């Protein structure tokens, strides 16, 4: 874990969403965890990860987010968010923008 990513998550970047403080809304906790995950996996750094907006392009836009990174991101999402992602749930649209990835993650954490 990079030292610069701890600011994203009250319990550290490797904390699972289900371990977050009760005062955090689920979407806020997922957002913080997802930003820390992308900072770690893609090597974006805290500043670049914090600057992501809902419309920020990911796959095909960030040079760090290539096909090899997709598998690592999915694995880390399962670990850090405490979710299970089935192969048939994954499509290119999820990785088009940060907003799409966040929405997918929030739905999975909510059990949808």
matplotlib code that plots the C-alpha trace (Angstrom):
import matplotlib.pyplot as plt

x = [0.0, 1.3, 1.8, -0.1, -3.4, -4.4, -6.2, -8.9, -10.2, -10.6, -9.2, -6.5, -6.6, -6.9, -9.9, -13.1, -16.1, -18.1, -15.5, -16.0, -17.3, -21.0, -21.1, -20.0, -22.8, -22.3, -21.7, -19.1, -17.3, -17.3, -16.1, -13.2, -12.3, -12.5, -10.3, -7.7, -7.8, -7.2, -4.4, -2.7, -3.3, -2.8, -0.2, -2.2, -1.3, -3.6, -4.0, -5.0, -7.3, -9.0, -9.4, -11.5, -15.0, -18.0, -17.2, -13.5, -12.5, -10.8, -10.1, -8.7, -8.3, -5.8, -2.6, -2.2, -5.7, -4.9, -6.3, -3.9, -5.0, -8.7, -8.2, -6.3, -8.8, -11.7, -9.8, -9.0, -12.6, -13.8, -11.2, -11.6, -15.4, -16.2, -18.2, -18.2, -18.2, -19.4, -17.8, -21.2, -21.5, -18.4, -18.6, -16.7, -19.2, -18.3, -14.8, -15.7, -15.9, -15.2, -19.0, -19.9, -17.3, -18.6, -22.2, -21.5, -19.5, -22.2, -24.8, -22.7, -22.0, -25.8, -26.3, -28.0]
y = [0.0, 3.4, 5.8, 8.6, 6.7, 6.4, 9.8, 8.2, 5.8, 6.3, 2.8, 2.8, 1.9, -1.8, -1.5, -3.1, -1.0, -3.0, -2.0, 1.7, 4.0, 4.1, 7.9, 7.2, 6.7, 3.5, 5.6, 7.8, 4.7, 3.0, 6.2, 6.6, 2.9, 3.0, 6.1, 4.5, 1.3, 3.1, 5.1, 1.9, -0.3, 2.2, 4.2, 7.4, 9.0, 10.6, 13.8, 12.3, 9.8, 12.6, 14.6, 11.9, 13.1, 11.0, 11.9, 11.1, 8.5, 5.4, 2.5, 4.0, 7.4, 6.7, 5.1, 3.2, 1.6, -1.0, -4.5, -6.0, -3.5, -4.5, -7.9, -6.5, -3.7, -6.3, -8.5, -5.6, -4.4, -7.8, -7.8, -4.2, -3.8, -7.3, -8.2, -11.0, -10.0, -12.6, -12.7, -12.0, -8.8, -7.3, -5.3, -2.4, 0.2, -0.3, 1.0, 3.8, 6.4, 6.7, 7.4, 4.1, 2.2, 3.9, 3.2, -0.5, -0.7, 0.9, -1.4, -4.5, -3.4, -2.8, -6.4, -5.6]
z = [0.0, -0.9, 1.9, 0.0, -0.3, 3.4, 3.3, 1.1, 3.7, 7.4, 8.1, 5.4, 1.8, 2.3, 4.6, 3.4, 2.9, 5.4, 8.0, 7.4, 10.1, 10.5, 9.8, 6.2, 3.7, 1.6, -1.6, 0.2, 1.6, -1.8, -3.5, -1.0, -1.4, -5.1, -5.4, -3.1, -5.1, -8.4, -6.8, -5.7, -8.7, -11.4, -9.6, -10.1, -6.8, -4.4, -6.3, -9.6, -8.0, -6.0, -9.2, -11.0, -11.7, -12.8, -16.4, -16.2, -18.8, -17.6, -20.0, -23.2, -21.6, -18.8, -20.1, -16.8, -17.2, -19.8, -20.3, -17.8, -15.2, -15.6, -14.0, -11.1, -10.6, -10.5, -8.1, -5.8, -6.0, -4.7, -1.9, -0.7, -1.3, 0.0, -3.2, -5.7, -9.4, -11.9, -15.3, -17.0, -15.0, -16.6, -19.8, -21.3, -20.3, -16.6, -17.3, -19.7, -16.9, -13.2, -12.7, -14.3, -12.2, -9.0, -9.9, -10.5, -7.3, -5.2, -6.7, -5.9, -2.3, -1.9, -3.0, -6.3]

ax = plt.figure().add_subplot(projection="3d")
ax.plot(x, y, z, "-o")
ax.set_aspect("equal")
plt.show()
